[in-house]
């Protein structure tokens, strides 16, 4: 039986619209059950606190729990592998951290390709690091630190929270751009590094602001400058390193990622809600107290940031000859 031409075109148009309607309906229904946000660090660390802040916002806005699942280890590689292998349905998200960009070059045996296997969902914040020294070091400014290091080669030890994390690479970038010598001493996290920095076992550290700010205010550490391109609201009296070393910038640029193949409608919905959270005055205020600046944008914007950060830290890793633990 032949269909009239008008009837045929009507049916064909309806059939073509079905996939679009199905995708829209799926996005509208999302989420219909709890969503997990996988964080590659223990509870209480800066990344965990930041993820919980937006996780609570998403829970309130979307009516389902966004549950933090801590999977620490291997500079977030364990958490990332879990998300890469999760179903691409929007119910497993990754809290993306600077270690992800660094690991892409530093660790050649990863069982995934971060840029290929993780969909960018949304950029969240840029978090400030701060250059701090033990008060026994006779410097109060970045130029004085550079001058002292050049006059006393081999005398200054630089602590970090571990090989290849942001506290390490921020210091290596400083060394690369100033030509000074700082002997790297890695620790298993910022807490033990700060303990030795306060006691004078090591002399310098480029630490995340929330970890150090209490010691700075108590006079146990001397802060020289922040690492971001602009001054920090948490430590407004401090200059930026870039004011003395033109072009220097280092920050912990975080965001949300999802398994490759996650429906674009779900990614767009999450992106819109995350950006709304980053515009909320209360959320912005709480991030400011952590030394973080909201950095909203589209999924494509976050993808460009991931690519740029990966390339930047690859240059530092190659220059410094850094090898994984």
Phi, psi and omega in degrees: 000132179270136176274143171302147186303318181295320179294320180297313180296324179295316179294320180296318179296321179295319180295321180294329183282342184302312180300320179296314180298321180296318180294319179296316179297321180296318179293321180294324181282342183284138352270144178254002177205172182302147178246137178255138174251113185271123183244130186273024181220160181292161175302143176095342176283166187304315180298321179295316180298317180297317180296320180295326180298311179282332175299319178294320177300312180296322178300314181293322184282324189253357171077011175227149179294132169255101193264129177281128176242109182277120176232072185289159175127144173057040176052048177077004180292324180295314179297318182295317179298321178300316182289320178305322184268002180279157176301138182276064185241007178088000183259001172226119182239155178250134169277105186280135181228170181302328179303329178297319179290322181291314182300331182303329178258321187290321186251104186277351184252021179295143180277021178205165173246111190303311183294325181281323193260351179242125176280129174289129180256305181197138167285147181244295184215163164247123184256138185279140165254160181227136176278119182233151177228158170294139183302343178286342179286124187280056177222147178232354181222166177297314177300324178292323177296316180298314180296318180294318180296321180290327180280342183228064182300136178083000185267337184256127174258135181252116178277156171211167178278008177143153180298125174089001176266179188296326180292333176282309186292329176298321177291320179294324177297319178298315178299316182298319186275344181249343180075018181267167180252121172228125182278120185282130176237103182277147177235171177267070180111162182290327185302307179293329177296317180293324177302314180287330177294317179294324181280349179092006177293327171234165190244335188223148174204146172251093191250156172297137187305313183302328181289326188259340193299325178295319179290326177295313182292333179275356180082008180278340175228150176253122179270136181257317185189163174261160189267347184282169182289334178238161181294157185264137175294335180285331179225066189296341182282346184272139172285173172267154175298326181298341177291340180245333179238088186306131179093349179288133174201129176215134178207162175267101185266107186256174179178189177247139173232166180218161178301146177305134179096359176299133183307135184298328180294323178290319178299318179296320179295314178298317180301316181296318181289323178294316178298324177297319178297319181291344177266351181287130183302320180293318179296316180299320180296318181292322176294322179300323179293340177266002183076028183242145179244124178304141184223065184290163178171181180279167173304322179295321177300317180293323177300319178294320178297316179301314181296318182293317180293321179299316180294318181300310184286335174298321179297317181293317180300316180295315182298316184277349181065036184286135177242148179293158178292000000 
